[in-house]
Amino acid sequence: MITIALPKGRIADDVLDLFARMFDCNFAFVNRKLILQYDNFRFLLVRSQDVPIYVSYQAADLGVVGLDVLEETGVDIVRLLDLKIGQCRVVLGSKMNENINYDKPQIKIATKMPNITRNFFSKRAIATDIIKLYGSIELAPLVGLSDAIVDIVETGNTMKENSLKVDEVILESSAYLIANRNSFYSKKCDILDIYNKLKILVDTN
């Protein structure tokens, strides 16, 4: 049995579509069920941020999750394959027609990704006060809570609609197939079989 943790939402649908093409059958979670079992596979539907945790603790052998989540959580797993889906960017953004004042002793950054943010600014030796938020990040600089934000964007339209601009791209992200280290060795043949079949599909898209 190979257990695969999938993030809820569009990426899960895209991954199930890949597996449907790989095995020439339909995969779909029924109603509100969180486990889908087919033949020798078991799929788990979990929050995106939890996928690396399920995999690192071997509750799942494999997982699919965005590179941004992997970089933020920093868990010890095997990164197997870039699936080229769920593409987005982690960006530094601020108010339109204003520059971030790096002359201040400390700049305030609002974000859902404190670790990525901390690493980015520490490499530049810029002192920051990182404010962890859980949503509506774009609001922070508009009401004076922060000087700038670090957030995920796909098209950038939400930032534009809120009079924000992208100052810099920190990370290009897409969904990765990941594996638990112990599972990778104990179930290596099965996992490499999945890897090779998925790679063919990804390369031909």
Secondary structure, 3 states (H helix, E strand, C coil): CEEEEEECCHHHHHHHHHHHHHHCCCCCCCCCCCEEEECCEEEEEECHHHHHHHHHCCCCCEEEEEHHHHHHHCCCCEEEEECCCCCEEEEEEEECCCCCCCCCCCEEEEECCHHHHHHHHHCCCCCEEEEECCCCCCHHHHCCCCCEEEEEECCCHHHHHCCEEEEEEEEEECEEEEECHHHHHHCHHHHHHHHHHHHHHHHHC
